[in-house]
Amino acid sequence: MLLVLLMPMLLGALCNPGEAMTREEKRKLKDQVVEMFDHAYQNYMDHAYPADELMPLTCRGRVRGLEPSRGDVDDALGKFSLTLIDTLDTLVLLNKTTEFEAAVRKVLSDVRLDNDIVVSVFETNIRVLGGLLGGHSMAVMLKEGGQHMQWYQDELLHMAKDIGLRLLPAFNTSSGLPYPRVNLKHGVRGPETRTGTETDTCTACAGTMILEFAALSRFTGDPVFEAHARRALDFLWEKRQRNSNLVGTTINIHSGEWVRRDSGVGAGIDSYYEYLLKAYILLGDDQFLQRFNTHYASIMKYISQPPLLLDVHIHKPLLPARTWMDSLLAFFPGLQVLKGDIRPAIETHEMLYQVTKKHNFLPEAFTTDFRVHWAQHPLRPEFAESTYFLYKATGDPYYLEAGRTILDNLNRFARVPCGFAAMKDVRTGSHEDRMDSFFLAEMFKYLFLLFADVDEVPFDVEDYIFTTEAHFLPLSLSTTPHSSPITLNTTTDEELDDSNFDWTCPNTRLLFPDPAFPRNIREPIRSVVDKSCPRPAPYREPGMGRPPLRAQDFMANNPEHLELLRRMGVSLIHLKDGRVQLVQHATQAVSAVAAEDGVRFMQEMMELSSQQQKEQLPPRAIQIVSHPFFGRVVLTAGPAQFGIDLSKSITGVRGFVTVAEPYSGCSEITNGEYIQGQIALLQRGQCMFAEKARHIQKAGAIGGIVIDDNEGSSSDTAPLFQMAGDGRSTDDITLPLLFLFHKEGNILLESLKEYREVEVLLSDKARDRATIFKGVNTQETEEGCGGDATTPTSSEPLGLTEVTTTEQAEPGPPEETSPSEEATESDEGMSPPQEVGPGEDLTPTESLSAQAKEETDSETNDEPKQLPDSEKRRSVESLLADWQEDFEAFQQMERDEL
């Protein structure tokens, strides 16, 4: 019963509102997709192969164990040339048959699968096993055509069976759910495996095996793979919450207890639902469709709040589990198209499109009022996937324009000379040294199919099903006889009742009586994304008097203030990571009245930080525009609450950088002749930010960059903050001053050391390189990305620390503490802490959590603080490679319990 798969084609035929984009325009966009693929693929082959992935900023391969660990994300890497295997069937789709044949030969001659390395069962299944099966399907198809691959004798299928057998030990659990990781050489048992001790796995990790494993069984005639995948799916189905018919995000693989009971359609669950529907399409087993439709009804009842898709608790599905969405849910409109539920697919896709247009890319997570929650974007393809499916379903050229937007943004903001780099922060346009294999496996498939005409595709894609990694598996597998019967769990007559699900597709003429139907659905959603949710006013308890020291006046370097805090029982604790924590011990106050003043001070600090959250400025960008960077390197910088507002400057401030003397900038600048007309580099500490700004302004500087003196600090691991004034008017400061953490600052210092002259652009966001170098030819010295461009959309505000006492900490119940002791620190669910340096006059929030070294006074130092020549500095390339990754989305989701 394959009606569900055929429905997108039928809808496209019956509901085409007319071609707004000409055939020539589509052809040019299709050719552009192929050119972009060539750029990414060739750079991988030239600079990275046989490594698993390309590092596009440093033009080298990522080899696990040789690069700093990125945590769980590295579990996809198994020293098996991941990107090449993941890309095999993409080559065939894009009519690159010669390259495909060469790639297959390389895989057969170079790739080993018996490495002593621990890998993710989920990632290895969808990328490596799926890639080998997709490659095998394409090789068989080409061989049957009689012109190519005539030498092929199922070698890729033999490799697929080899990797399948290496994954099988992970299923050796009492529940049938696989371990999340397996050692390719040793399995999961024994100390040499370095794994097998895990107890939890995500629902998608256990439930996204059936397509690849069933295909492997039916290609080889060995039923063991399909049987194990079915057993895992059966167990997940049995463990669903029977009242809500929802599943949780994380499950214990031994007991079957839900570890995380939040349920959604994004990370941790997404492809479980996808594979239930697609398993029905590929295998023709009605039981999979029945299960999918049961889940789908609950998703639409509890999780879907058009156009939003919000997580809920499986036991209390009317209770939201969080107020933000992750980017992985962008696949869901495409799945709804396969299901035949077009209206909510159009609504959710339109919401995602508006968020994309607002931030250039889908942030890894965003809030219900469409602000950035996690700012990174690793070039995920899910939005392009749904765009393709909706175009197939509606024939609406609107989705061609959405595809054009994806192409333009990739070229303008992600393209670098050695490939395409993931976005580290969509607000500033900064990059990560990362190009995941799924970018080549999925993104270019969907975009090519979106723009290509039928006669430009080398085979009929309707004969195949897409896996979650967009690998092609032939639908003919549904008729392949089993070597032995597959044991299925029996279900009750009630569960199989036809009322639980639809067996046929809806009548497309009734579904789309009006060709303008998709547009009419989209219109109400467009304005929603630009609206902001109202925020509650900060709490202030009535009747409370003011303490002797007001929070807004507090300065961490003021001895009188520190003494007042001591008398109130409030002390500063310098944490190992450089932050400062304020703690109140009521019993250490000099009197009961002073203890009350301490409590009021802490409460006022919390209130002021809430106010500050509203007034916060977004991050700024420092873009290196001189040779050899030419605008490709963008550093995320913290703003100042004084000086030029870069958001109101069309061009920003551009100039060469020079180290100020003294480096602290806390006294009159002695190298004024070199600073004049330049952007001064300063070191944090010893005096207030405003004082530094006044000194370099007097010397004739056009801007300033303050570099953190806390060695090792980085925007990867610490939040940015605003530099405050000095308690008096700062209207006299007319130049821009930005802040860089130590690692980012060293990029500038190393560049200056190596190239002598380094020019930067200070702006509110990264500028398009075509705009920066308008009228300037840079092609002789670099590989340009070409094309017209626009600047990124405006940045979103960063969160400020909310300072609380343990009595008032939210969300969740307060920890048990002594009534006489209160502490202010960032709760896990709150915004990150700010930073403060002694001698700097910061906002009250910044005074609470700091990343600075303790200093005893704020006296100025006329002697320049020289950078020690003996310090072994790394090259710019090494520094770029050594940037720590932002908090990985899946790691965050595992920790983000309410």
SEPALUM-269068 format. One record per residue (C-alpha): x, y, z; residue in three letters. Coordinates in pm, whole numbers, padded with zeros to 5 digits, always signed. Layout:
BEGIN
XYZALA;...
***
This chain:
BEGIN
+00000+00000+00000MET;+00213+00290-00134LEU;-00047+00563-00165LEU;+00120+00778+00099VAL;+00443+00797-00098LEU;+00270+00887-00424LEU;+00060+01165-00277MET;+00317+01449-00308PRO;+00340+01383-00681MET;-00039+01382-00718LEU;-00078+01704-00528LEU;+00185+01873-00737GLY;+00005+01770-01054ALA;-00337+01887-00945LEU;-00259+02200-00753CYS;+00008+02385-00948ASN;-00089+02752-00925PRO;+00138+02844-01214GLY;+00510+02887-01269GLU;+00625+03220-01130ALA;+00989+03116-01178MET;+01097+03055-01535THR;+01259+02732-01646ARG;+01580+02924-01714GLU;+01587+03064-01360GLU;+01537+02716-01218LYS;+01815+02581-01439ARG;+02055+02849-01317LYS;+01971+02772-00955LEU;+02013+02400-01019LYS;+02354+02467-01175ASP;+02443+02681-00875GLN;+02360+02389-00644VAL;+02596+02166-00845VAL;+02873+02429-00832GLU;+02835+02463-00455MET;+02846+02084-00414PHE;+03164+02071-00625ASP;+03319+02339-00405HIS;+03246+02145-00087ALA;+03322+01796-00220TYR;+03643+01884-00402GLN;+03781+02066-00099ASN;+03706+01760+00114TYR;+03889+01537-00133MET;+04181+01779-00175ASP;+04234+01879+00188HIS;+04070+01618+00413ALA;+04037+01273+00255TYR;+04080+01006+00396PRO;+03983+01185+00718ALA;+03622+01166+00827ASP;+03536+01532+00783GLU;+03674+01857+00647LEU;+03775+02148+00869MET;+03702+02428+00622PRO;+03860+02719+00807LEU;+04200+02554+00843THR;+04175+02349+00522CYS;+04255+02012+00673ARG;+04088+01690+00775GLY;+03936+01621+01114ARG;+04093+01304+01253VAL;+03953+01180+01580ARG;+04218+01180+01850GLY;+04435+01437+01675LEU;+04196+01729+01727GLU;+04059+01849+02063PRO;+03760+01642+02165SER;+03417+01791+02096ARG;+03235+01541+02317GLY;+02948+01331+02185ASP;+02953+01493+01842VAL;+03283+01314+01772ASP;+03114+00976+01814ASP;+03010+01002+01449ALA;+03376+00980+01348LEU;+03519+00629+01312GLY;+03824+00676+01086LYS;+03624+00534+00796PHE;+03622+00835+00556SER;+03275+00928+00674LEU;+03212+01216+00434THR;+03303+01012+00125LEU;+03070+00723+00219ILE;+02791+00965+00314ASP;+02822+01139-00025THR;+02819+00839-00263LEU;+02457+00851-00379ASP;+02463+01234-00395THR;+02722+01202-00672LEU;+02488+00989-00881VAL;+02189+01218-00828LEU;+02392+01518-00944LEU;+02491+01331-01266ASN;+02851+01280-01153LYS;+02879+00917-01258THR;+03253+00926-01325THR;+03321+01076-00983GLU;+03090+00816-00825PHE;+03281+00530-00982GLU;+03612+00676-00863ALA;+03469+00731-00514ALA;+03347+00370-00493VAL;+03692+00246-00588ARG;+03847+00463-00317LYS;+03603+00331-00056VAL;+03679-00028-00152LEU;+04055+00020-00151SER;+04109+00263+00139ASP;+03832+00231+00398VAL;+03866-00005+00695ARG;+03579-00084+00925LEU;+03764-00282+01197ASP;+03914+00018+01375ASN;+03955+00002+01752ASP;+03732+00303+01809ILE;+03405+00372+01990VAL;+03133+00515+01766VAL;+02768+00611+01791SER;+02540+00325+01685VAL;+02280+00574+01559PHE;+02519+00791+01355GLU;+02710+00494+01213THR;+02383+00333+01106ASN;+02233+00632+00927ILE;+02557+00767+00779ARG;+02786+00469+00712VAL;+02548+00174+00674LEU;+02294+00400+00502GLY;+02564+00550+00282GLY;+02693+00209+00175LEU;+02341+00082+00102LEU;+02257+00398-00093GLY;+02581+00364-00286GLY;+02505-00002-00355HIS;+02155+00086-00479SER;+02301+00344-00718MET;+02576+00107-00837ALA;+02320-00165-00917VAL;+02099+00087-01096MET;+02391+00212-01309LEU;+02513-00139-01384LYS;+02168-00242-01502GLU;+02176+00062-01732GLY;+02462-00107-01916GLY;+02701+00189-01941GLN;+02866+00227-01600HIS;+02985+00015-01307MET;+02999-00303-01517GLN;+03279-00429-01293TRP;+03072-00397-00976TYR;+03006-00722-00785GLN;+02817-00603-00475ASP;+03136-00495-00297GLU;+02961-00207-00119LEU;+02692-00446+00000LEU;+02959-00673+00148HIS;+03101-00373+00336MET;+02748-00283+00449ALA;+02702-00629+00595LYS;+03041-00601+00765ASP;+02945-00276+00942ILE;+02600-00420+01020GLY;+02760-00716+01196LEU;+02984-00478+01391ARG;+02676-00288+01512LEU;+02482-00601+01615LEU;+02658-00652+01955PRO;+02499-00323+02068ALA;+02158-00495+02060PHE;+02262-00752+02321ASN;+02034-00612+02594THR;+01738-00762+02775SER;+01506-00504+02621SER;+01638-00525+02268GLY;+01718-00154+02270LEU;+02076-00100+02148PRO;+02356+00050+02353TYR;+02421+00403+02230PRO;+02785+00324+02144ARG;+02985+00028+02020VAL;+03351-00047+01959ASN;+03393-00137+01593LEU;+03660-00394+01675LYS;+03562-00531+02016HIS;+03186-00475+02048GLY;+03041-00372+02386VAL;+03164-00637+02633ARG;+03496-00632+02811GLY;+03735-00358+02923PRO;+03900-00336+02580GLU;+03575-00200+02434THR;+03584+00118+02646ARG;+03204+00121+02628THR;+02903-00089+02726GLY;+02852+00084+03062THR;+02586+00324+02939GLU;+02233+00280+03067THR;+02039+00541+02869ASP;+01976+00612+02503THR;+01756+00854+02314CYS;+01433+00735+02156THR;+01550+00829+01808ALA;+01882+00651+01867CYS;+01701+00321+01933ALA;+01413+00375+01692GLY;+01600+00483+01379THR;+01737+00148+01265MET;+01455-00025+01077ILE;+01509+00118+00726LEU;+01881+00042+00704GLU;+01866-00289+00891PHE;+01562-00416+00702ALA;+01718-00313+00370ALA;+02039-00495+00467LEU;+01840-00807+00554SER;+01650-00798+00226ARG;+01955-00722+00015PHE;+02157-01006+00175THR;+01884-01253+00267GLY;+01995-01255+00633ASP;+01692-01171+00852PRO;+01890-01108+01172VAL;+01928-00735+01111PHE;+01561-00663+01044GLU;+01459-00880+01340ALA;+01673-00677+01583HIS;+01548-00344+01449ALA;+01187-00460+01475ARG;+01240-00579+01831ARG;+01370-00236+01934ALA;+01070-00064+01773LEU;+00831-00309+01939ASP;+00981-00232+02279PHE;+00949+00145+02230LEU;+00588+00102+02123TRP;+00510-00105+02432GLU;+00671+00160+02656LYS;+00473+00452+02517ARG;+00261+00637+02771GLN;-00076+00469+02720ARG;-00293+00769+02807ASN;-00115+01024+02591SER;+00032+00777+02338ASN;+00354+00980+02348LEU;+00710+00865+02407VAL;+00978+01035+02613GLY;+01314+01160+02494THR;+01553+00929+02684THR;+01494+00572+02799ILE;+01684+00321+03014ASN;+01794+00042+02778ILE;+01774-00221+03052HIS;+01462-00139+03253SER;+01265+00050+02989GLY;+01196+00335+03232GLU;+01175+00681+03082TRP;+01469+00890+03200VAL;+01347+01209+03034ARG;+00972+01236+03008ARG;+00949+01539+02784ASP;+00812+01465+02439SER;+00830+01656+02112GLY;+00920+01609+01747VAL;+01271+01754+01762GLY;+01606+01629+01887ALA;+01602+01294+02062GLY;+01272+01169+01912ILE;+01243+01310+01557ASP;+01347+01019+01334SER;+01162+00760+01546TYR;+00834+00899+01411TYR;+00987+00940+01065GLU;+01092+00574+01049TYR;+00753+00440+01156LEU;+00589+00601+00854LEU;+00874+00528+00614LYS;+00899+00166+00732ALA;+00537+00126+00624TYR;+00617+00278+00286ILE;+00931+00067+00231LEU;+00819-00264+00383LEU;+00442-00251+00336GLY;+00371-00357+00695ASP;+00041-00203+00807ASP;+00144-00225+01171GLN;+00398+00053+01125PHE;+00135+00286+00977LEU;-00104+00209+01261GLN;+00158+00298+01519ARG;+00258+00614+01336PHE;-00100+00736+01309ASN;-00163+00669+01678THR;+00141+00878+01768HIS;+00056+01142+01509TYR;-00291+01198+01651ALA;-00135+01267+01990SER;+00128+01496+01840ILE;-00141+01706+01676MET;-00349+01705+01993LYS;-00082+01799+02244TYR;+00246+01912+02079ILE;+00122+02099+01773SER;+00018+02455+01850GLN;+00025+02592+01495PRO;+00260+02717+01384PRO;+00460+02605+01690LEU;+00565+02255+01795LEU;+00629+02261+02171LEU;+00749+01980+02396ASP;+00514+01848+02663VAL;+00533+01596+02948HIS;+00417+01248+02847ILE;+00222+01198+03171HIS;+00076+01549+03168LYS;+00058+01634+02799PRO;-00126+01959+02860LEU;+00176+02086+03056LEU;+00450+02242+02838PRO;+00799+02109+02903ALA;+00989+02408+02762ARG;+00939+02739+02589THR;+01181+02695+02300TRP;+01214+02479+01990MET;+01520+02314+01836ASP;+01606+02329+01467SER;+01580+01952+01413LEU;+01200+01976+01418LEU;+01225+02149+01079ALA;+01199+01802+00919PHE;+00843+01761+01048PHE;+00656+01959+00778PRO;+00814+01725+00522GLY;+00691+01424+00715LEU;+00345+01577+00735GLN;+00348+01602+00356VAL;+00412+01227+00333LEU;+00130+01177+00582LYS;-00099+01395+00371GLY;-00161+01663+00635ASP;-00067+01970+00433ILE;-00221+02260+00623ARG;-00013+02232+00943PRO;+00292+02155+00728ALA;+00248+02487+00548ILE;+00195+02671+00876GLU;+00502+02534+01054THR;+00722+02571+00746HIS;+00619+02934+00710GLU;+00712+03001+01072MET;+01052+02838+01014LEU;+01101+03038+00695TYR;+01033+03367+00871GLN;+01280+03273+01149VAL;+01533+03185+00879THR;+01486+03522+00709LYS;+01524+03697+01044LYS;+01852+03523+01140HIS;+01981+03409+00795ASN;+01981+03051+00924PHE;+01771+02854+01170LEU;+01940+02892+01510PRO;+02005+02557+01675GLU;+01726+02655+01914ALA;+01491+02952+01929PHE;+01222+03070+02169THR;+00848+03089+02120THR;+00889+03458+02041ASP;+01149+03359+01779PHE;+01457+03489+01953ARG;+01786+03302+01956VAL;+01817+03040+02229HIS;+02128+02859+02098TRP;+02300+03066+01835ALA;+02498+02806+01638GLN;+02390+02652+01306HIS;+02586+02349+01179PRO;+02442+02377+00825LEU;+02152+02144+00898ARG;+01942+02034+00597PRO;+01601+01976+00761GLU;+01450+02306+00648PHE;+01560+02243+00289ALA;+01407+01894+00315GLU;+01066+02027+00414SER;+01089+02298+00148THR;+01140+02032-00120TYR;+00851+01817-00002PHE;+00613+02113+00017LEU;+00704+02217-00334TYR;+00637+01863-00453LYS;+00301+01867-00275ALA;+00177+02209-00380THR;+00373+02311-00689GLY;+00376+02658-00534ASP;+00676+02859-00668PRO;+00691+03027-00328TYR;+00896+02729-00214TYR;+01139+02778-00501LEU;+01201+03126-00361GLU;+01254+02973-00017ALA;+01514+02745-00174GLY;+01680+03043-00339ARG;+01704+03206+00006THR;+01881+02897+00140ILE;+02130+02905-00147LEU;+02198+03276-00113ASP;+02257+03257+00262ASN;+02491+02961+00228LEU;+02700+03146-00029ASN;+02696+03480+00149ARG;+02759+03374+00504PHE;+02889+03015+00517ALA;+03109+02984+00208ARG;+03484+02996+00270VAL;+03775+02916+00036PRO;+03797+02555+00156CYS;+03428+02464+00164GLY;+03136+02577+00377PHE;+03180+02651+00748ALA;+02916+02600+01014ALA;+02789+02913+01183MET;+02916+02960+01534LYS;+02673+03244+01600ASP;+02395+03338+01358VAL;+02374+03681+01521ARG;+02729+03787+01440THR;+02811+03565+01142GLY;+03111+03401+01310SER;+03215+03053+01195HIS;+03308+02714+01335GLU;+03584+02503+01179ASP;+03332+02234+01089ARG;+03159+02090+00783MET;+02956+01783+00879ASP;+02911+01495+00636SER;+02532+01541+00635PHE;+02580+01872+00456PHE;+02696+01686+00143LEU;+02468+01387+00198ALA;+02142+01579+00241GLU;+02151+01951+00169MET;+02254+01929-00194PHE;+02017+01639-00269LYS;+01711+01833-00158TYR;+01817+02159-00322LEU;+01905+01985-00650PHE;+01569+01804-00659LEU;+01390+02130-00573LEU;+01521+02309-00883PHE;+01582+02024-01130ALA;+01327+01927-01389ASP;+01233+01562-01424VAL;+01449+01516-01735ASP;+01753+01649-01545GLU;+01738+01378-01276VAL;+01920+01060-01384PRO;+01666+00820-01230PHE;+01310+00823-01100ASP;+01330+00925-00734VAL;+00973+00801-00688GLU;+01117+00449-00698ASP;+01311+00516-00377TYR;+01251+00618-00019ILE;+01475+00873+00157PHE;+01632+00760+00483THR;+01674+01021+00755THR;+02021+01086+00608GLU;+01861+01119+00260ALA;+02009+00793+00129HIS;+01817+00613-00142PHE;+01663+00272-00068LEU;+01460+00109-00349PRO;+01091+00048-00290LEU;+01132-00284-00464SER;+01263-00418-00133LEU;+00901-00440-00016SER;+00851-00738-00248THR;+01177-00911-00158THR;+01095-01245+00006PRO;+01227-01305+00359HIS;+01466-01592+00415SER;+01269-01676+00726SER;+00956-01531+00880PRO;+00991-01211+01081ILE;+00829-01244+01422THR;+00592-00957+01490LEU;+00435-00853+01818ASN;+00062-00909+01814THR;-00172-00622+01884THR;-00528-00609+02002THR;-00826-00571+01772ASP;-00891-00235+01931GLU;-00547-00108+01830GLU;-00599-00225+01472LEU;-00941-00066+01439ASP;-00960+00144+01123ASP;-01085+00441+01322SER;-00735+00488+01461ASN;-00588+00580+01128PHE;-00651+00650+00760ASP;-00561+00389+00502TRP;-00605+00615+00201THR;-00484+00955+00094CYS;-00724+01252+00097PRO;-00890+01370-00222ASN;-00651+01634-00350THR;-00922+01833-00531ARG;-01110+01875-00204LEU;-00788+01952-00020LEU;-00698+02233-00259PHE;-01020+02380-00398PRO;-00842+02712-00447ASP;-00495+02742-00607PRO;-00422+03021-00356ALA;-00477+02780-00067PHE;-00111+02763+00050PRO;-00077+03142+00033ARG;-00391+03194+00239ASN;-00251+02968+00509ILE;+00084+03146+00514ARG;-00039+03503+00535GLU;-00148+03509+00905PRO;+00185+03362+01013ILE;+00419+03611+00851ARG;+00360+03891+01098SER;+00374+03663+01401VAL;+00751+03613+01390VAL;+00823+03986+01408ASP;+00621+04030+01725LYS;+00782+04004+02067SER;+00621+03843+02366CYS;+00552+04087+02653PRO;+00779+04039+02950ARG;+00670+04073+03312PRO;+00783+04373+03512ALA;+01066+04303+03758PRO;+00950+04205+04105TYR;+00999+04441+04395ARG;+00852+04366+04733GLU;+00653+04664+04867PRO;+00759+04837+05186GLY;+01127+04746+05168MET;+01372+05023+05247GLY;+01699+05081+05070ARG;+02020+04930+05211PRO;+02314+05156+05291PRO;+02485+05036+04971LEU;+02269+05027+04659ARG;+02333+04748+04415ALA;+02354+04985+04117GLN;+02637+05176+04289ASP;+02844+04870+04381PHE;+03199+04852+04241MET;+03405+04537+04295ALA;+03730+04732+04334ASN;+03600+04990+04582ASN;+03741+04913+04931PRO;+03458+05105+05100GLU;+03200+04897+04918HIS;+03375+04575+05011LEU;+03378+04681+05375GLU;+03006+04762+05361LEU;+02941+04418+05217LEU;+03147+04259+05494ARG;+02942+04439+05759ARG;+02622+04311+05594MET;+02756+03954+05595GLY;+02808+03948+05218VAL;+03137+03814+05087SER;+03292+03771+04743LEU;+03411+03424+04649ILE;+03649+03394+04354HIS;+03570+03070+04174LEU;+03830+02857+03995LYS;+03695+02953+03654ASP;+03752+03322+03729GLY;+03394+03411+03813ARG;+03297+03587+04136VAL;+03007+03471+04349GLN;+02829+03684+04608LEU;+02726+03492+04919VAL;+02547+03624+05227GLN;+02590+03472+05572HIS;+02341+03645+05799ALA;+02523+03522+06110THR;+02841+03703+06000GLN;+02672+04044+05980ALA;+02771+04294+06249VAL;+02407+04331+06359SER;+02056+04213+06283ALA;+01989+04540+06103VAL;+02302+04494+05889ALA;+02190+04138+05808ALA;+01855+04276+05688GLU;+02042+04529+05477ASP;+02239+04241+05325GLY;+01922+04059+05228VAL;+01783+04376+05071ARG;+02107+04433+04883PHE;+02093+04084+04736MET;+01728+04126+04640GLN;+01795+04463+04481GLU;+02081+04310+04285MET;+01840+04051+04149MET;+01587+04319+04056GLU;+01843+04536+03883LEU;+01973+04242+03683SER;+01618+04178+03561SER;+01592+04541+03452GLN;+01930+04515+03285GLN;+01806+04215+03088GLN;+01562+04442+02907LYS;+01821+04705+02827GLU;+02090+04468+02709GLN;+02273+04540+02385LEU;+02331+04261+02133PRO;+02683+04134+02060PRO;+02902+04314+01809ARG;+03133+04182+01538ALA;+03502+04238+01469ILE;+03574+04133+01111GLN;+03934+04098+00991ILE;+03928+04244+00641VAL;+04297+04259+00549SER;+04507+03993+00372HIS;+04483+03694+00396PRO;+04147+03696+00579PHE;+03943+03930+00356PHE;+03645+03931+00590GLY;+03622+03555+00640ARG;+03720+03569+01008VAL;+03454+03724+01232VAL;+03511+03755+01606LEU;+03217+03791+01844THR;+03267+04096+02066ALA;+03096+04248+02367GLY;+02957+04603+02336PRO;+03002+04907+02557ALA;+02722+05113+02710GLN;+02894+05428+02590PHE;+03054+05561+02275GLY;+02927+05522+01919ILE;+02627+05293+01878ASP;+02745+05066+01599LEU;+02389+04951+01529SER;+02317+05301+01399LYS;+02622+05307+01175SER;+02571+05188+00818ILE;+02940+05138+00746THR;+03080+05059+01091GLY;+03431+05172+01187VAL;+03721+05040+00979ARG;+04089+05079+01051GLY;+04425+04918+01125PHE;+04495+04791+01477VAL;+04784+04903+01694THR;+04879+04797+02046VAL;+04850+05091+02285ALA;+05128+05182+02524GLU;+05073+05134+02808PRO;+04885+04819+02712TYR;+04641+04868+03001SER;+04536+05206+02863GLY;+04505+05333+03219CYS;+04728+05636+03177SER;+04816+05879+02901GLU;+04905+05696+02579ILE;+05278+05725+02506THR;+05270+05601+02145ASN;+05009+05850+02031GLY;+05175+05904+01694GLU;+05105+05538+01610TYR;+04760+05528+01766ILE;+04626+05832+01580GLN;+04374+05724+01316GLY;+04406+05361+01426GLN;+04203+05116+01636ILE;+04382+05068+01967ALA;+04433+04727+02129LEU;+04411+04736+02508LEU;+04432+04488+02791GLN;+04157+04450+03045ARG;+04216+04542+03407GLY;+04374+04806+03634GLN;+04115+05075+03557CYS;+03767+05131+03428MET;+03665+05078+03066PHE;+03555+05439+03024ALA;+03897+05557+03141GLU;+04069+05344+02877LYS;+03836+05484+02611ALA;+03911+05844+02710ARG;+04287+05789+02696HIS;+04292+05639+02347ILE;+04040+05895+02222GLN;+04268+06173+02344LYS;+04554+06007+02152ALA;+04348+06024+01831GLY;+04230+05664+01802ALA;+03915+05596+01600ILE;+03816+05292+01807GLY;+03931+05051+02072GLY;+03934+04677+02141ILE;+03979+04556+02499VAL;+04128+04206+02526ILE;+04060+03995+02833ASP;+04358+03936+03062ASP;+04217+03606+03187ASN;+04419+03356+02986GLU;+04213+03086+02819GLY;+03882+03272+02830SER;+03676+03235+02514SER;+03334+03323+02378SER;+03294+02949+02321ASP;+03260+02887+02692THR;+03174+03221+02850ALA;+02893+03467+02783PRO;+02964+03817+02661LEU;+02880+04121+02871PHE;+02839+04493+02833GLN;+03117+04728+02937MET;+02966+04991+03165ALA;+03073+05347+03232GLY;+03247+05485+03537ASP;+02947+05623+03724GLY;+02960+05965+03562ARG;+02857+06099+03227SER;+03020+05927+02931THR;+02880+06161+02668ASP;+03234+06280+02601ASP;+03331+05936+02464ILE;+03259+05934+02091THR;+03453+05631+01965LEU;+03340+05265+01972PRO;+03491+05029+02228LEU;+03448+04651+02199LEU;+03555+04360+02418PHE;+03720+04031+02316LEU;+03794+03731+02531PHE;+04152+03609+02552HIS;+04140+03345+02276LYS;+03967+03570+02026GLU;+04198+03855+02120GLY;+04498+03635+02051ASN;+04372+03588+01696ILE;+04423+03961+01645LEU;+04756+03971+01828LEU;+04895+03674+01635GLU;+04774+03821+01307SER;+04945+04150+01393LEU;+05264+03966+01481LYS;+05267+03769+01157GLU;+05136+04022+00905TYR;+05242+04355+01065ARG;+04936+04536+00927GLU;+04593+04405+01023VAL;+04277+04592+00924GLU;+03946+04526+01098VAL;+03587+04637+01070LEU;+03394+04711+01389LEU;+03020+04673+01331SER;+02695+04552+01480ASP;+02706+04239+01263LYS;+02927+04074+01006ALA;+02922+04254+00675ARG;+02896+04075+00345ASP;+03235+04058+00179ARG;+03096+04185-00149ALA;+02989+04500+00036THR;+03321+04539+00217ILE;+03530+04506-00096PHE;+03295+04681-00337LYS;+03510+04795-00624GLY;+03815+04609-00495VAL;+03945+04301-00676ASN;+04046+04032-00426THR;+04040+03743-00674GLN;+04417+03757-00726GLU;+04486+03675-00364THR;+04197+03453-00263GLU;+03916+03234-00385GLU;+03611+03458-00365GLY;+03262+03329-00303CYS;+03115+03550-00572GLY;+02768+03687-00609GLY;+02587+03984-00470ASP;+02515+03975-00103ALA;+02331+04136+00178THR;+02426+04193+00535THR;+02296+03960+00803PRO;+01982+04048+00985THR;+02005+04224+01313SER;+02139+04043+01612SER;+01933+03923+01901GLU;+02003+04039+02255PRO;+02214+03823+02476LEU;+02072+03715+02808GLY;+02192+03875+03128LEU;+02244+03703+03455THR;+01948+03687+03686GLU;+02082+03708+04039VAL;+01870+03528+04292THR;+01869+03417+04647THR;+01817+03047+04704THR;+01477+03126+04853GLU;+01360+03273+04521GLN;+01544+03057+04266ALA;+01326+02941+03978GLU;+01236+02714+03810PRO;+01210+02407+04032GLY;+01196+02369+04408PRO;+01457+02555+04612PRO;+01748+02368+04758GLU;+01749+02318+05131GLU;+01969+02583+05287THR;+02013+02737+05621SER;+01775+03029+05680PRO;+02070+03239+05783SER;+02264+03184+05462GLU;+02170+03302+05114GLU;+02370+03288+04793ALA;+02336+03462+04460THR;+02435+03263+04159GLU;+02303+03173+03816SER;+02039+02904+03819ASP;+02075+02643+03543GLU;+01761+02763+03377GLY;+01870+03125+03381MET;+02083+03331+03146SER;+02462+03296+03168PRO;+02671+03503+03411PRO;+02838+03826+03317GLN;+03200+03913+03376GLU;+03379+04185+03568VAL;+03733+04299+03613GLY;+03861+04468+03925PRO;+03877+04838+03878GLY;+03604+04836+03616GLU;+03273+05005+03678ASP;+03017+04756+03552LEU;+02646+04706+03579THR;+02533+04542+03902PRO;+02484+04214+03722THR;+02838+04215+03598GLU;+02961+04276+03949SER;+02812+03947+04064LEU;+02973+03699+03831SER;+03308+03779+03687ALA;+03590+03628+03497GLN;+03881+03833+03617ALA;+04187+03804+03829LYS;+04180+03943+04181GLU;+04362+04272+04219GLU;+04406+04473+04533THR;+04373+04824+04394ASP;+04279+05019+04085SER;+04581+05245+04065GLU;+04694+05331+03717THR;+05024+05209+03584ASN;+05226+05432+03357ASP;+05459+05148+03260GLU;+05341+04966+02948PRO;+05251+04606+03010LYS;+05464+04427+02752GLN;+05361+04093+02612LEU;+05634+03847+02720PRO;+05850+03739+02425ASP;+05910+03405+02593SER;+05545+03314+02573GLU;+05502+03049+02306LYS;+05221+03176+02086ARG;+05041+02958+01843ARG;+04990+03046+01480SER;+04664+03195+01357VAL;+04578+02864+01193GLU;+04637+02674+01517SER;+04430+02921+01715LEU;+04143+02893+01472LEU;+04151+02515+01499ALA;+04170+02524+01876ASP;+03847+02716+01929TRP;+03630+02512+02159GLN;+03289+02416+02024GLU;+02975+02591+02145ASP;+02755+02388+02372PHE;+02646+02097+02152GLU;+02273+02086+02099ALA;+02224+01727+02197PHE;+02442+01762+02508GLN;+02237+02061+02611GLN;+01915+01875+02556MET;+02036+01589+02773GLU;+02105+01833+03056ARG;+01810+02061+03009ASP;+01575+01910+03269GLU;+01308+02136+03417LEU;
***
